[in-house]
Amino acid sequence: MRKFIVSAIPIVTLMLFVCIMMSGSFLKRPFGKNDDVQQAIEKMIEDVNNEDWDKVAVEVGDLDSAWRKVIKRIQFSEERDEINYLTSNIARLRGAVSAKNKSDALMELNDAYCHWKELGK
């Protein structure tokens, strides 16, 4: 019995770690209304194209809070660089929105969307 436990504990631990590290594509999916990053980005692209800057300014905060919720779930399964890139895209987006610069905002949103799509692959 002791030999079984001594060999089973490391195997179960390794299997658990592999499952955690491979769960990024599942964990990035929205679990509620407030953490749908993909929908928030798509909605913001539409509003930036319509130049509805008041609405976009509110949506940047919503996108940031949704992304913060997702970070907590995927931090162990995704590369830190990808997480940092998307975080910096949101920060630069906030500046582009405050300057009401349509081209910079669209550039940051599309870059953020590409980083979002790469998470979990």
C-alpha positions, -999 to +999 in steps of 0.1 A: +000+000+000+028+024+008+045+017-025+013+025-043+008+058-025+044+068-031+041+063-068+005+075-071+010+109-055+036+122-080+016+108-110-017+124-098+002+157-092+017+158-126-016+150-142-032+179-123-005+203-134-009+192-171-046+197-169-042+232-155-016+241-181-038+229-210-070+245-198-064+280-212-088+277-242-116+265-218-109+291-191-109+321-214-145+315-224-170+338-206-186+324-175-210+352-171-221+385-187-193+406-172-163+386-186-169+383-223-137+399-237-143+390-273-178+405-274-165+437-257-138+441-283-162+436-312-187+460-297-160+486-292-148+483-328-183+490-340-187+520-317-153+534-327-163+531-363-194+551-355-173+575-334-195+573-304-167+583-280-188+586-248-200+551-252-165+538-261-151+555-230-175+535-208-168+503-227-130+506-222-137+503-184-159+473-190-133+456-212-106+462-186-127+447-158-137+417-180-100+412-189-090+414-152-115+386-144-102+364-172-065+370-162-072+354-128-085+322-145-058+318-172-027+331-154-013+296-149-022+282-183-011+310-207+022+327-215+028+358-194+039+377-225+005+373-242-013+384-211+010+415-208+005+423-245-032+424-242-030+444-210-008+470-227-032+471-257-060+480-233-039+507-217-030+522-250-066+520-261-076+540-231-053+568-243-065+566-279-101+569-267-093+599-245-077+616-275-106+605-297-082+591-322-101+567-344-071+551-362-051+544-330-082+530-313-090+507-341-053+496-343-052+488-306-086+470-307-075+448-337-042+440-321-060+431-288-084+409-308-054+391-324-038+385-290-072+373-277-075+348-305-039+335-298-047+327-261-053+291-256-036+278-288 
